Amino acid sequence: MKQIIIEQPGVAPVTAVLSTGEIRLGRAENNDITLTAEEVSRHHATFAIVDGQCVVTDLKSLNGTYINRQRIATGIARHMDEVWLGSKCRIVYRDDETQPVPVASSQEIKERLAQSIRHIRSEMQQVDKHVAQMKEQQQKTDTTLMGDASAFTMSPGEVARMSHAYRRLDALFRAGQAVASNFDLKTRLTGMLKIMMTTLNACRGFVLLRNEKNHTLQVEVSLQMGTELNASAPSMGIAGRAAFDGEPVLMKDRQDCMEFGGRQSIIANKITSAMCVPLRGKEQLLGSIYVDTDQDNVNFNEEDLELFLSLSAQAALAIENVRLHEQTVEFERKRGELSRFLPGPLVEKLMNQSEALTLGGNKTRVTTLFCDIRGSTHIAEQLSPQELVTLLNEHFTAMTEIVFAYGGTLDKYIGDEIMAIFGTPLPTGDEEFRAVCAAVEMQLCNVRLNAVRQSEGRFPLQIGIGIDVGVVIAGFIGSPKRMDFTVIGDKVNTAKRFCDMAGPGKVVVGEDVWQKIHDRAQAKPLGAVALKGKQHPVQSYEILTVKRPNQA
């Protein structure tokens, strides 16, 4: 398997498989692998397999790309060569498949493992049989276990099998408890890894997980690995193989293992035995788990590997449960964000598209509506803060419901002003007419509310509304931690100017809006008006009546 293992200061190593196509690395987010190390350019270098060789190409980076410390424009990387991006990011290329090591075939390994598993299960059945005999004997005698211990005498072999069975059941039980623990992934995996290492008498271990976005591998949890987690370490190569190929790896004894036993790092760290198993989810490989030991009296065998595989299945379940929980939390967060400015049916429709809330915008035709309270400064001077807040909340609630009823989107509240848009994020059709109908309904609703306010001795509100339509930039704007859906463009500004010129109880629209609704409404032409920020006068109309639909 051809792979690169990437080391950066303060970041766990990342593994990526090189198969077909090209992998681009750099600091920019649109790279296949995004790096964080200093001295790495936005688009620094590419790795590609061409005719079986690893071709490294520098993308005119500022600090250069080096193979074994020799700066290159394009070069060939060989097994265990070091590729440096600047002086802070080290990448080791591994091609373990090309190493001529006389090892058993994959089929032979599978057959030996299957035979060992059959033997283990046979022993488990013998233990079950013996336990059943013990229960039967207990039912036949009225004496206690202490009083008739000879009835339950077991041979040393049976004791060993019972011990192994207990060891297996205890490990699986404790792993099940870890699966049901909190939803922090690192906490869960750390607990699972500790159980595995204790049960298997391992000294060190780590968990390698696949990144769901770019399919690289990264160390998620490690215990007692020290500085061994580097790109040159055989443990990384072993773990990468299990994670991508989905096959378990067992090094029973360093002395007898020709594939790994002679490697310098294995010898230097005095590793006597090692194992690695894939983390297999329902539909894909999630990563792998690696353990090893430096104890001379500990040698992992097929029974250990079979137990390790069982425990890894529990770990995979824990990972998928955490990710499902995170997806559910994200789904509800997204729903909450959308519900702030979209009507319920539109929220559900958008949620079903399964699109992420991400920064960015697109050009689209949108109808924009502004609704502003006239004389709000004077009203604020006459009311206490609590009375003013109550009045505004009453006004915003009524007006927002009308916007939603006509398929509009609440963009934002700006002081005492409402900004609403029609036609994005999902178009509903006939947006200009819907916006005008909403505006007329808002004015009528305000009249009804004023009647109630005056009957209660409260201040009435007067509102003016402006509407225009055109191509704008619509999307999520802000930061990844705090973003809002909004629109930006000239026609948005024009709608705001129309709102400013609309008198109390009036609705003013632009020429493009009027042309879309003129056969369903009556209006008074206001002529060409000069608006702030516009080089040329624009046509405007005051809406008098509109043939509103029975329902939006």
SULDAUR-V536599 format. One line per field, one symbol per residue. phi: phi as a letter, one per 40 degrees, with the letter a starting at -180 (. if undefined). Layout:
phi = ???
This chain:
phi = .cabbbbbdgbcdbbbcbbbgbbbbiccccccbcbbccgccdbcabbacbfgbcbbbcbfccbgbbbfgbcbcaabcbdgccbbbgbbbbbbcbbcccccbcbccdcccccccccccccccccccccdccccccccccccbccccccacccbcbcdccccccccccdcccccccccccccccccccccccccccccccccfccaaabbbccccbgcbaccaabgcgcccbcccddccccccccccgbcbbbcadcbcccbcccdcccccfccaaaabccbccbacciabbbaabcccbbcbccccccdccccccccccccccccccccccccccccccccbbcddccccccccfcccbchabcacbcbbbbbccgcccccccbcdcccccccccccccccccdccbgcbccabbgbbbbbbbhacbcbgfccccccccccccccccccccccdcccgbccbbbbbbbabicbcbicbibdcabbcabbicccccdccccccccdgbbbbcdcccccbdcbababcbgcbcbcgbcbcbcaaccbaaccccac
